[in-house]
């Protein structure tokens, strides 16, 4: 008997599919951005982290709630420190030395997200940690501490009950005010090492139990994709980690993406995606001799492939790729 040398995580197909006709909004930790970026590259109708990376369930809930209710920020919501204006609801990528620019970018992206969520069919959420930080001066939860000294915050782990209660409120809101009927939960495989090995595992366990409590409560609307388990149990080797030994490597992200794709994306969209992947590969190809007849023929064939795909789906935008390819002719 041949013994297996790995424990592959078996993922059954979901009871629904997503594709090029399924707008999806992504919100949560950096792992959300990993999968979301791949889908953006493949021209899928997705919106990824309109407030930037958010880690804990309470902050993700507040972000999605503000998007659904179209609640813009005002100047009073901004803070100033070390030459930058910033929002405690947003990632530091939204910070700016110009207050008006900071507020304009925040509210512009919020308005775009509000329009998007009206027609979105699915919300994909990645929780990174159950630990929430609160600003001492007003006891308000923050999504990002913006490198403000830790003495200015209190922090605590959310309980399973707190997560289930807050997210039940949000799910009811989504079902009532949007077309979003499917919510896919994932847990980030990135370990929050500042909590230590035991603290990180406690936090991830709370997230896992809370998510599955929500699935029991909303069995037709909530689902779980085991990205955490794939990295922890299937790819149980430091070869699959980045240099910091905490984040998944590019190979690991691509492996998890393949699992995600096979379990969720419908066949018609899968075929379109494979053609788009050929175009991405062609655009990224570095020719030995750009002026060679063979390369020009390769470019022309790729442009023809783009035309064929656009006939199948006129909503797909290849302007960037076409401009790059035309530059070789």
WOSUL-V120267 format. One record per residue. PHI is phi in degrees with one decimal (none if undefined). PSI is psi in degrees with one decimal (NA if undefined). BURIAL is b if it has 24 or more other C-alpha atoms within 12 Angstrom, else e. Layout:
BEGIN
phi	psi	burial
PHI	PSI	BURIAL
PHI	PSI	BURIAL
END
This chain:
BEGIN
phi	psi	burial
none	127.9	e
-85.6	126.1	e
-89.6	132.4	e
-69.9	146.6	e
-107.4	14.1	e
-156.8	159.3	e
-110.4	90.0	e
-72.0	134.8	e
-81.7	118.3	e
-85.8	119.8	e
-113.3	115.5	e
-75.8	149.4	e
-57.2	141.2	e
-69.3	158.4	b
-76.3	7.4	e
-148.2	165.8	e
-121.0	159.4	b
-123.5	160.6	b
-172.1	-157.1	b
-74.9	-5.5	b
-111.3	17.2	e
-123.1	91.1	b
-62.6	132.5	b
-129.1	133.7	b
-106.1	131.9	b
-105.9	138.4	b
-150.2	134.5	b
143.5	-149.0	b
-75.1	179.9	b
-62.5	-22.7	b
-67.3	-30.9	b
-57.3	-41.3	b
-67.1	-33.0	b
-60.7	-51.5	b
-72.2	-41.1	b
-60.4	-41.0	b
-62.0	-41.0	b
-60.4	-41.8	b
-70.7	-35.6	b
-62.2	-44.9	b
-58.9	-31.4	b
-93.8	16.5	b
67.1	22.1	b
-77.7	151.5	b
-77.9	78.9	b
-126.9	151.6	b
-123.9	124.8	b
-113.1	120.8	b
44.1	69.1	b
-67.4	-5.6	b
-112.6	5.5	b
86.3	-176.9	b
-63.5	131.0	b
-131.7	138.2	b
-106.5	-40.1	b
-103.6	157.1	b
-59.7	-36.7	b
-67.1	-45.3	b
-65.7	-40.4	b
-61.9	-42.0	b
-60.7	-45.8	b
-64.3	-36.7	b
-64.9	-52.1	b
-63.5	-40.3	b
-60.6	-43.8	b
-65.9	-35.5	b
-65.9	-48.6	b
-62.3	-41.5	b
-85.5	-2.0	e
53.1	56.2	b
-102.0	94.9	e
-68.8	159.2	b
-88.8	155.9	b
-116.9	176.0	e
-58.6	-30.9	e
-67.3	-17.4	e
-84.5	-9.2	e
-94.0	151.6	b
-121.9	158.8	b
-128.0	128.7	e
-159.5	138.9	e
51.1	39.6	e
81.3	6.7	e
-127.7	141.3	b
-92.0	139.8	b
-154.2	166.0	b
-120.1	135.7	b
-72.8	-8.1	b
-88.6	-11.7	b
-118.5	159.1	b
-70.5	159.5	b
-65.4	-14.5	b
-64.4	-17.2	b
-90.5	-7.1	b
-68.2	150.9	b
-156.0	151.6	b
-74.6	-15.0	e
-103.9	113.3	e
-59.3	-45.6	b
-63.9	-40.1	e
-65.1	-42.9	e
-58.5	-50.5	b
-66.9	-39.7	b
-64.0	-43.8	e
-64.7	-44.2	b
-58.9	-49.6	b
-75.2	-29.1	b
-65.8	-45.1	e
-68.2	-33.8	b
-66.0	-43.4	b
-63.0	-41.4	b
-62.5	-42.2	b
-65.9	-37.6	b
-62.9	-42.5	b
-65.5	-39.4	e
-66.1	-44.8	b
-67.8	-22.8	b
-60.6	-32.5	b
-111.2	1.3	b
-69.9	141.1	b
-94.5	-19.9	b
-147.5	143.2	b
-117.0	126.3	b
-111.2	121.5	b
-118.3	133.8	b
-119.5	118.0	b
-91.2	135.1	b
-101.7	-35.9	b
-154.1	152.6	b
-90.6	-1.5	b
-84.8	129.4	b
-116.7	137.3	b
-102.0	137.0	b
-121.1	134.5	b
-70.8	124.5	b
-59.7	-37.6	e
-65.0	-27.4	e
-137.8	3.6	e
60.6	25.8	e
-89.0	137.3	e
-69.2	146.7	b
-120.5	145.8	b
-85.6	-25.7	b
-150.2	136.0	b
-85.8	-9.2	b
52.2	34.0	b
61.1	20.4	e
-71.0	141.4	e
-51.4	140.4	e
-61.6	-23.2	e
-64.1	-16.0	e
-89.1	3.1	e
-129.1	151.6	b
-106.1	158.1	e
-146.3	153.4	b
-157.7	157.0	e
-79.1	133.4	b
-68.7	150.7	b
-88.8	164.3	b
-56.7	-44.6	b
-61.8	-40.9	e
-64.0	-41.7	b
-65.8	-45.7	b
-63.0	-42.8	b
-64.2	-49.4	e
-66.0	-38.7	b
-78.6	-25.2	b
-63.4	-40.9	b
-60.9	-43.3	e
-69.0	-43.1	b
-61.5	-42.0	b
-60.7	-40.0	b
-63.8	-45.8	e
-61.3	-44.5	b
-67.4	-27.8	b
-85.2	-38.7	e
-113.5	-2.9	e
-134.1	173.8	b
-89.6	3.3	b
-73.6	114.3	b
-115.4	-8.8	b
-125.3	129.7	b
-124.1	120.5	b
-104.6	119.1	b
-96.1	141.7	b
-136.3	159.5	b
-113.1	128.9	b
-62.5	131.1	b
-76.1	-2.9	b
-75.8	122.2	b
-79.0	135.8	b
-89.2	88.4	b
-73.4	-16.4	e
-65.4	-21.1	e
-84.8	-6.1	e
81.7	168.9	e
-62.1	-45.3	e
-70.5	-45.0	e
-62.5	-40.2	e
-61.6	-45.2	b
-66.6	-37.5	b
-61.0	-44.9	b
-62.4	-47.9	b
-62.5	-35.8	b
-65.6	-40.9	b
-60.7	-45.1	b
-59.9	-44.3	b
-62.0	-48.7	b
-63.9	-43.0	b
-62.6	-43.9	b
-60.3	-44.1	b
-73.9	-23.1	b
-67.0	-40.5	b
-66.0	-37.7	b
-64.5	-38.0	b
-65.1	-35.0	e
-78.5	-34.3	e
-126.1	67.2	b
-65.4	-23.8	e
-90.1	-9.3	e
-122.2	-19.9	b
-120.8	142.6	b
-145.6	166.4	b
-130.9	131.1	b
-112.4	124.0	b
-84.8	59.3	b
-62.4	-39.4	b
-61.1	-46.8	b
-68.0	-32.8	b
-63.1	-45.1	b
-73.5	-40.2	b
-71.4	-37.5	b
-108.8	-39.0	e
-82.9	-51.0	b
-97.9	54.0	b
-84.2	68.2	e
-161.0	137.4	e
-68.7	-6.1	e
-63.2	-23.3	e
-97.8	18.6	b
-117.0	154.4	e
-72.3	-179.7	e
-62.5	-24.7	e
-80.0	-3.2	e
63.0	17.3	e
-121.9	-44.9	b
-85.8	148.8	b
-67.6	146.6	b
-74.6	171.5	b
-59.5	-40.5	e
-62.0	-42.5	e
-65.3	-43.1	b
-61.1	-42.6	b
-66.2	-35.7	b
-65.8	-45.4	b
-65.4	-38.3	b
-59.4	-42.4	b
-61.2	-40.3	e
-63.6	-44.0	b
-62.0	-47.0	b
-60.6	-46.0	b
-68.4	-28.6	b
-88.5	-16.7	b
-127.2	-33.3	b
-86.2	131.5	b
-73.4	154.3	e
-56.9	-41.9	e
-60.3	-45.1	e
-69.1	-32.9	b
-61.4	-40.0	b
-65.9	-42.9	e
-62.9	-41.7	b
-61.3	-40.7	b
-63.1	-36.6	e
-69.3	-39.8	b
-64.9	-36.4	b
-62.7	-34.1	b
-64.7	-39.6	b
-67.2	-43.4	b
-57.8	-45.0	b
-62.4	-40.4	e
-66.2	-42.3	b
-65.7	-36.1	b
-81.6	-8.0	e
-67.6	132.0	e
-101.2	104.4	e
-71.1	143.6	e
-68.2	-39.6	e
-135.9	98.0	e
-59.9	-23.7	e
-92.6	-1.0	e
-66.1	140.7	e
-56.2	-35.5	e
-63.9	-40.1	e
-70.7	-38.4	e
-64.2	-36.4	e
-66.7	-39.1	e
-60.2	-43.5	b
-64.8	-43.9	b
-62.5	-40.9	b
-64.2	-37.5	e
-67.4	-39.4	b
-63.8	-36.0	b
-66.3	-37.5	e
-64.1	-38.8	b
-61.3	-43.1	b
-59.6	-42.0	e
-64.6	-41.7	e
-66.8	-39.9	b
-65.6	-28.0	e
-68.5	-33.9	e
-73.0	-36.7	e
-146.5	98.7	e
-70.6	-11.5	e
-77.7	-15.1	e
-74.8	131.7	b
-107.1	117.6	e
-117.3	24.4	b
-56.6	-46.0	e
-60.7	-48.0	e
-66.2	-40.2	b
-63.5	-42.0	b
-63.6	-40.2	e
-64.2	-46.2	e
-67.3	-41.3	b
-63.5	-25.9	e
-64.9	-17.8	e
-88.8	-11.0	b
-94.5	NA	e
END
